[in-house]
Every structure is written in C-alpha cells, then in structure tokens.
C-alpha cells in the first residue's frame, strides 16, 4: 500500500489535535478534541466546518460535455443549467448497482465538475472522461443553521448568498473560488472549492467567525440522522437506486443512460428489498451488517447504525423485505444479543422527503426546529 494522501489542510488539523484516520486512501480528521457528539450538536445548533478535500473532482468541458454526462448518469441535466448543482448516480451496466453517487456542479461559465466519493474518482473518470482536478483544489463544507451568516461575516455576502443547489464563483481577499449550496448533513450550508494554496487562509477565516471544526465522524452521524446514503453502505455492489429509495434520481424520460436496461427490468419485476429506517431502544448503537429479524426470521440487514445525539437513542438504516412496513417491530442481532427496534419514517431528524428539495443526498437541507433545538421527524 502506498502512503496516504493528505489534504492541503493537514497541518491545521494536526495543530488542532485532530484524530487522523485512513479514509478512502486519505489521512483525514475523524474528530477534534471536543469529540464527535459535540461537533454533531454544533452543526445542528450553529455551524461547523468540515475538510472534505478527499472528495474527487472530475472536470468535464466542451460542446459535448452535457450529452456525455446525460448518457452516463441517471439524473437529467436538462432539469437544471449553468449555475446549478444536481445529485446523480453512475450505474453498473449489468445489474444497475450504484457504482458511485456524485454531485454535479455546473459552473456559470459552462464547465462542469463531477464530484465522486474519495475512492471512486478513477472509476468515475473512466466512465465519463474529463480531467481529474482533485489535487488542484480543497473543498471546505460549512454546515448548520448559522452557516450562511458566519460565512458572510468571514468571506462576505458573495459566497454566503448562493441559493440551495446553486453554484457560483466568488472573490475574497485575493482568493478566487467556487461555492455551491450543497452539503451532507441535513442542514443548510455551503461547500467552498478554493485553490490548494488558499485553503488554510480560508479555513482560518471561517473558523475565526465562530465556526466549529468538525471531523468525518460527525459528518457520518449527521448524515445518518438525515437518512442520507453512504456509498459502500446504502449504495454500492448489488444495491440499485430503487432499492435505496432514490428513484427520484432516475430520469426515465431523457433517453438512454448507463444501466437503464437493467434498472428498468428491476422496476418491472418488483423490488426484492427496500431501504428503511429503524429506531432502536436505549443508547446502545446498532451497527452495519447485523441481521434484522421479525419473529426470529431474518428480513434483512442493517447497512448503517449509530447513536443519534439529537434523539438520544440508536438509529439504523437497513435493507429489508419490501413487505415490511412503517411501524413494524423488529429485532437487530448484535453478536448474538437482541436489540429491539421499530421501523420508522425517515429522515430520523429533519424535513421530509429526500429528493428535489431539502434533505436530498449531499445537498443543503434545513431541519425543522422547536424551542429545545430538537428536530421533528418527516417521511421518506
């Protein structure tokens, strides 16, 4: 194995006492001394900043860029245009498995950045062509209900005013960057793409405005509360968009795309399993890869699980038999011990309906809030 890649912000993380781990071949911060739960709650109640420079960027340009991506990805770029972002999937041609889920930034100048997960950049570039520009920029994600006001205080109104799913350029103190109204927490927020050499300067300015540094541990618990899929868990080998409850990301009207035939066949015959949310009893966290049982019979397996800092109990996502409905009582087998739970509506925390609006995967989302700072549940 080769040496781990490092973010342009690596020295800042080290100086801050971050716990660093291998994430998709990158040495990235899992948490800072305040801890994952504190970082999680800071995002729900104020604002945090994540270093997500490990995400890939593949730049696609030219007159045929849109046509090329239309034939490769599931979503329909004609629904948006320059200055907009869109979530999409790259499918396996044979069985419609999700090879990767990506966010597409369509810049105002017409160029398009496709952003894969860390370990899938080469796979995506092979499928769509383009140029890997990951090493040329850093990505900073500022998330939370106060994200925009704090970014405005740090960097000015330009980057803070981009709408949800919008993409724009900005200039600040000699730094030229791009910003999108996207994220992966279930909260409103922004993702900033800045040149490598400018990343520390931008990070420090945002942190100085009162934004809390947060690691990938909190990013994972936040996305789980929002019931957002993670590749390798809710998406990946053998898992299609339809099984994951993400049929909205598939445009059947735009014409051919990679994996369409296999996906249409699954749609015609019906699903063999469906992604559901499970709320468990007590503080013990469920984990991925556990059997889910009803009456002692296996009905599926968990794909992700953890303790919810907002709800105060365990939560899990699981691929279950399609006949299992909301409200069903289940048991999760954790190393031979049974953990009781109930199939519930998702997201666990935040607004309803992942999709074209709030709460969509890797998009800006804004949670319902009440006086206690807790969030209301919605339906999937």
C-alpha positions as CSV (number, residue, x, y, z in Angstrom):
1,X,0.0,0.0,0.0
2,X,1.2,3.5,-0.8
3,X,1.4,6.5,1.5
4,X,-1.9,8.1,2.4
5,X,-2.8,11.3,0.5
6,X,-3.0,14.4,2.6
7,X,-5.4,17.4,2.4
8,X,-3.9,20.9,1.9
9,X,-5.3,21.5,5.4
10,X,-3.3,18.6,7.0
11,X,-1.1,20.8,9.1
12,X,-4.0,22.7,10.5
13,X,-5.7,19.5,11.6
14,X,-2.5,18.3,13.3
15,X,-2.1,21.6,15.1
16,X,-5.7,21.4,16.3
17,X,-5.1,18.0,17.8
18,X,-7.4,16.1,15.4
19,X,-7.5,12.3,15.4
20,X,-6.5,11.3,11.9
21,X,-7.6,8.2,10.2
22,X,-7.4,6.5,6.8
23,X,-10.5,7.5,4.8
24,X,-10.6,6.3,1.2
25,X,-6.8,6.5,0.9
26,X,-6.6,9.9,2.6
27,X,-5.4,10.8,6.0
28,X,-8.4,12.8,7.3
29,X,-9.6,14.1,10.7
30,X,-12.1,11.8,12.4
31,X,-12.7,14.2,15.2
32,X,-11.1,17.1,17.2
33,X,-10.6,17.2,21.0
34,X,-14.2,18.4,21.6
35,X,-15.4,15.0,20.3
36,X,-17.8,13.7,17.7
37,X,-21.0,14.4,19.7
38,X,-20.1,18.0,20.5
39,X,-19.2,18.6,16.8
40,X,-22.5,16.9,15.7
41,X,-24.6,19.2,18.0
42,X,-22.7,22.3,17.0
43,X,-23.8,21.5,13.4
44,X,-27.4,21.1,14.4
45,X,-27.5,24.2,16.5
46,X,-24.9,26.6,15.0
47,X,-22.3,25.9,12.3
48,X,-19.3,23.7,11.7
49,X,-16.6,23.4,9.0
50,X,-15.5,20.1,7.5
51,X,-12.5,19.4,5.3
52,X,-13.9,17.2,2.5
53,X,-10.9,17.6,0.2
54,X,-10.8,13.9,-0.1
55,X,-13.8,14.0,-2.4
56,X,-12.9,13.8,-6.1
57,X,-13.4,16.4,-8.8
58,X,-13.5,15.5,-12.4
59,X,-13.8,18.5,-14.8
60,X,-15.8,17.9,-18.0
61,X,-15.7,20.6,-20.6
62,X,-16.5,21.1,-24.3
63,X,-19.5,21.2,-26.6
64,X,-20.3,17.5,-25.9
65,X,-20.0,17.6,-22.1
66,X,-23.7,17.7,-21.3
67,X,-24.5,15.0,-23.9
68,X,-21.7,12.8,-22.5
69,X,-23.0,13.1,-18.9
70,X,-26.6,12.6,-19.9
71,X,-25.6,9.2,-21.3
72,X,-23.5,8.2,-18.3
73,X,-25.6,9.4,-15.2
74,X,-29.1,8.7,-14.1
75,X,-30.4,12.2,-13.5
76,X,-31.4,14.7,-16.2
77,X,-29.2,17.8,-16.5
78,X,-31.8,19.5,-18.6
79,X,-33.7,20.0,-15.3
80,X,-31.0,22.4,-14.3
81,X,-28.5,24.6,-16.2
82,X,-25.3,26.6,-15.6
83,X,-25.2,27.9,-12.0
84,X,-26.9,24.9,-10.5
85,X,-25.9,21.6,-8.8
86,X,-27.5,18.2,-9.1
87,X,-27.2,14.8,-7.3
88,X,-26.9,11.8,-9.6
89,X,-25.8,8.2,-9.9
90,X,-23.4,6.2,-12.1
91,X,-24.7,2.7,-12.5
92,X,-23.2,-0.7,-13.4
93,X,-24.4,-1.6,-16.9
94,X,-25.1,-5.2,-16.0
95,X,-27.2,-5.0,-12.8
96,X,-27.8,-1.3,-12.2
97,X,-25.8,-1.3,-9.0
98,X,-24.7,2.2,-7.9
99,X,-21.0,2.4,-8.8
100,X,-21.0,5.8,-7.3
101,X,-23.2,8.7,-6.3
102,X,-22.0,12.1,-7.4
103,X,-22.8,15.7,-7.1
104,X,-22.6,17.7,-10.3
105,X,-21.6,21.4,-10.2
106,X,-22.5,23.1,-13.4
107,X,-20.5,26.3,-13.3
108,X,-21.8,29.6,-14.7
109,X,-19.1,29.5,-17.4
110,X,-20.5,26.2,-18.7
111,X,-17.8,23.9,-17.4
112,X,-19.0,21.0,-15.2
113,X,-17.3,19.5,-12.2
114,X,-18.5,15.9,-11.2
115,X,-17.6,15.1,-7.6
116,X,-17.3,11.4,-6.8
117,X,-16.6,9.8,-3.5
118,X,-13.0,9.6,-2.5
119,X,-12.2,6.0,-3.6
120,X,-14.2,6.2,-6.8
121,X,-12.6,9.1,-8.7
122,X,-10.8,6.9,-11.2
123,X,-13.9,4.8,-11.8
124,X,-16.0,7.8,-12.5
125,X,-13.4,9.5,-14.7
126,X,-13.0,6.3,-16.7
127,X,-16.8,6.3,-17.3
128,X,-17.3,10.0,-18.1
129,X,-13.9,11.1,-19.4
130,X,-12.7,14.6,-18.3
131,X,-9.8,15.7,-16.2
132,X,-9.1,14.8,-12.6
133,X,-8.6,18.2,-10.8
134,X,-8.7,16.9,-7.2
135,X,-5.1,17.9,-6.5
136,X,-5.7,21.5,-7.6
137,X,-8.3,22.5,-5.0
138,X,-9.5,22.0,-1.5
139,X,-13.2,21.6,-0.5
140,X,-14.5,23.1,2.7
141,X,-18.1,22.3,3.8
142,X,-19.7,24.8,6.2
143,X,-22.9,23.4,7.5
144,X,-25.6,24.3,10.1
145,X,-28.4,26.8,10.6
146,X,-25.9,29.7,11.1
147,X,-23.6,28.6,8.3
148,X,-24.5,31.4,5.9
149,X,-24.4,34.3,8.4
150,X,-21.0,33.1,9.6
151,X,-19.6,32.7,6.1
152,X,-20.9,36.2,5.3
153,X,-19.0,37.5,8.3
154,X,-15.8,35.7,7.3
155,X,-15.8,35.9,3.5
156,X,-18.5,38.5,2.6
157,X,-22.0,38.2,1.1
158,X,-20.9,36.7,-2.2
159,X,-20.3,33.1,-1.2
160,X,-23.0,33.2,1.5
161,X,-25.8,34.3,-0.8
162,X,-25.6,31.3,-3.2
163,X,-29.1,29.6,-3.1
164,X,-29.6,25.9,-2.3
165,X,-28.4,23.8,-5.2
166,X,-26.9,27.0,-6.7
167,X,-23.3,27.2,-8.0
168,X,-21.4,30.5,-8.2
169,X,-17.9,32.0,-8.2
170,X,-16.6,34.3,-5.6
171,X,-13.6,36.6,-4.9
172,X,-12.3,37.3,-1.4
173,X,-9.0,38.8,-0.3
174,X,-7.2,37.7,-3.4
175,X,-8.8,34.2,-3.4
176,X,-10.9,33.1,-6.4
177,X,-13.1,30.2,-5.6
178,X,-16.4,28.4,-6.3
179,X,-19.3,27.8,-4.0
180,X,-22.3,25.6,-4.1
181,X,-25.4,25.4,-1.8
182,X,-24.8,21.7,-1.1
183,X,-23.7,19.5,1.8
184,X,-24.3,16.2,3.5
185,X,-25.7,16.9,7.0
186,X,-29.4,17.6,6.6
187,X,-28.7,21.2,7.5
188,X,-28.5,24.3,5.3
189,X,-24.9,25.0,4.2
190,X,-22.3,25.7,1.6
191,X,-19.4,23.9,0.0
192,X,-16.4,26.0,-1.0
193,X,-13.8,25.0,-3.6
194,X,-10.7,27.0,-3.3
195,X,-7.1,26.7,-4.7
196,X,-4.8,24.5,-2.6
197,X,-2.6,27.4,-1.7
198,X,-5.5,29.4,-0.4
199,X,-7.2,26.7,1.7
200,X,-5.5,27.4,5.0
201,X,-6.3,31.1,4.8
202,X,-10.0,30.5,4.0
203,X,-10.3,27.8,6.7
204,X,-8.8,30.1,9.4
205,X,-11.1,33.0,8.4
206,X,-14.2,30.9,8.6
207,X,-13.1,29.3,11.9
208,X,-12.4,32.8,13.3
209,X,-16.0,33.7,12.6
210,X,-17.1,31.2,15.2
211,X,-17.5,28.1,13.0
212,X,-16.5,24.9,14.8
213,X,-14.1,22.5,13.1
214,X,-15.7,19.0,12.8
215,X,-14.4,15.7,11.6
216,X,-15.7,12.9,9.4
217,X,-17.1,11.1,12.5
218,X,-19.7,13.9,13.0
219,X,-20.3,14.1,9.3
220,X,-21.3,10.4,9.4
221,X,-23.7,10.7,12.3
222,X,-25.2,13.8,10.9
223,X,-25.9,12.1,7.5
224,X,-27.3,9.1,9.3
225,X,-29.8,11.2,11.3
226,X,-30.8,12.7,8.0
227,X,-31.1,9.2,6.4
228,X,-28.7,10.2,3.6
229,X,-27.0,7.2,1.8
230,X,-23.3,6.5,2.1
231,X,-21.6,4.6,-0.8
232,X,-20.4,1.2,0.4
233,X,-23.3,1.1,2.8
234,X,-26.7,2.1,1.4
235,X,-25.3,2.3,-2.1
236,X,-22.8,0.0,-3.9
237,X,-22.4,-3.5,-5.2
238,X,-25.8,-5.1,-5.6
239,X,-27.8,-2.1,-4.5
240,X,-29.8,-0.1,-7.0
241,X,-31.3,3.4,-6.7
242,X,-34.8,1.8,-6.5
243,X,-33.8,-0.4,-3.6
244,X,-32.2,2.6,-1.8
245,X,-35.5,4.6,-2.2
246,X,-33.8,7.0,-4.6
247,X,-36.0,6.6,-7.6
248,X,-36.3,10.3,-7.9
249,X,-32.7,10.5,-9.0
250,X,-33.5,8.4,-12.2
251,X,-34.9,10.2,-15.2
252,X,-36.8,7.8,-17.4
253,X,-37.7,10.5,-19.9
254,X,-34.3,11.7,-21.0
255,X,-33.3,8.7,-23.2
256,X,-30.6,6.1,-22.8
257,X,-28.2,6.1,-19.8
258,X,-25.8,3.6,-18.4
259,X,-27.6,0.8,-16.6
260,X,-31.0,1.8,-17.7
261,X,-32.0,-1.6,-19.2
262,X,-31.1,-3.5,-16.0
263,X,-32.8,-0.9,-13.8
264,X,-36.0,-1.0,-15.9
265,X,-36.1,-4.8,-15.6
266,X,-35.9,-4.5,-11.8
267,X,-38.7,-1.9,-11.9
268,X,-40.8,-4.2,-14.0
269,X,-40.4,-7.3,-11.8
270,X,-40.6,-5.5,-8.5
271,X,-38.1,-4.9,-5.7
272,X,-36.7,-7.7,-3.6
273,X,-35.7,-5.3,-0.7
274,X,-36.1,-1.7,0.3
275,X,-34.1,0.7,2.4
276,X,-35.9,1.6,5.7
277,X,-35.1,3.3,8.9
278,X,-35.1,1.6,12.3
279,X,-35.2,3.4,15.7
280,X,-33.8,1.2,18.5
281,X,-34.4,1.0,22.2
282,X,-31.9,2.8,24.5
283,X,-28.5,4.2,23.9
284,X,-26.8,1.1,22.6
285,X,-25.9,1.8,19.0
286,X,-26.8,-0.7,16.2
287,X,-24.1,-1.3,13.7
288,X,-23.9,-2.2,10.0
289,X,-24.0,-5.8,8.8
290,X,-26.4,-7.0,11.5
291,X,-29.4,-9.3,10.9
292,X,-32.8,-7.8,11.2
293,X,-35.4,-10.2,12.5
294,X,-39.2,-10.5,12.8
295,X,-40.4,-13.4,14.8
296,X,-37.0,-15.0,14.7
297,X,-36.9,-14.9,10.9
298,X,-34.4,-12.7,9.0
299,X,-36.0,-10.0,7.0
300,X,-32.8,-8.0,6.0
301,X,-29.6,-6.5,7.2
302,X,-28.5,-3.2,8.6
303,X,-26.4,-1.0,6.3
304,X,-25.5,1.7,8.8
305,X,-26.2,2.2,12.5
306,X,-25.1,4.5,15.4
307,X,-26.3,6.5,18.4
308,X,-28.3,9.6,17.5
309,X,-27.0,12.6,19.5
310,X,-30.3,14.5,18.8
311,X,-32.8,11.8,19.6
312,X,-30.8,10.1,22.4
313,X,-31.2,6.5,21.1
314,X,-29.9,4.3,18.4
315,X,-30.9,4.5,14.8
316,X,-30.1,2.4,11.8
317,X,-30.7,2.1,8.0
318,X,-31.4,-1.4,6.7
319,X,-32.3,-3.2,3.5
320,X,-35.5,-5.0,4.4
321,X,-38.0,-7.3,2.7
322,X,-40.4,-4.9,0.8
323,X,-43.5,-6.1,2.7
324,X,-42.1,-4.7,5.9
325,X,-44.0,-1.5,6.7
326,X,-43.5,1.6,8.8
327,X,-44.4,0.7,12.4
328,X,-43.3,-2.9,12.3
329,X,-41.5,-4.2,15.5
330,X,-38.1,-5.8,14.7
331,X,-35.0,-7.1,16.5
332,X,-31.4,-6.5,15.5
333,X,-29.0,-9.3,16.2
334,X,-25.7,-7.8,17.5
335,X,-23.2,-10.6,18.1
336,X,-25.9,-12.9,19.4
337,X,-27.7,-10.3,21.5
338,X,-31.1,-8.9,20.5
339,X,-31.7,-5.2,20.3
340,X,-35.4,-4.2,20.0
341,X,-36.5,-1.6,17.4
342,X,-39.2,-0.3,15.3
343,X,-39.3,0.6,11.6
344,X,-39.9,4.3,11.4
345,X,-40.3,7.1,8.8
346,X,-37.1,8.8,7.7
347,X,-35.3,11.1,7.9
348,X,-34.9,10.4,11.6
349,X,-34.1,14.1,12.1
350,X,-35.1,16.9,9.7
351,X,-37.6,17.6,7.0
352,X,-39.5,15.1,4.9
353,X,-38.8,13.6,1.5
354,X,-35.2,13.4,0.3
355,X,-35.3,14.4,-3.3
356,X,-35.6,17.5,-5.3
357,X,-35.7,19.7,-2.2
358,X,-34.5,19.9,1.3
359,X,-32.7,16.9,2.7
360,X,-31.5,15.3,-0.6
361,X,-28.2,13.4,-0.5
362,X,-25.2,15.7,-0.5
363,X,-27.5,18.7,-0.7
364,X,-28.3,21.6,1.5
365,X,-31.1,20.7,3.9
366,X,-32.7,22.7,6.7
367,X,-34.2,20.9,9.7
368,X,-37.4,21.8,11.4
369,X,-36.6,23.2,14.8
370,X,-38.5,23.9,18.0
371,X,-37.6,25.6,21.2
372,X,-35.5,22.8,22.5
373,X,-33.3,22.7,19.4
374,X,-34.5,19.2,18.6
375,X,-35.9,18.4,15.2
376,X,-39.1,17.0,14.0
377,X,-39.4,13.7,12.0
378,X,-40.6,13.6,8.5
379,X,-41.4,10.9,6.0
380,X,-39.1,9.4,3.4
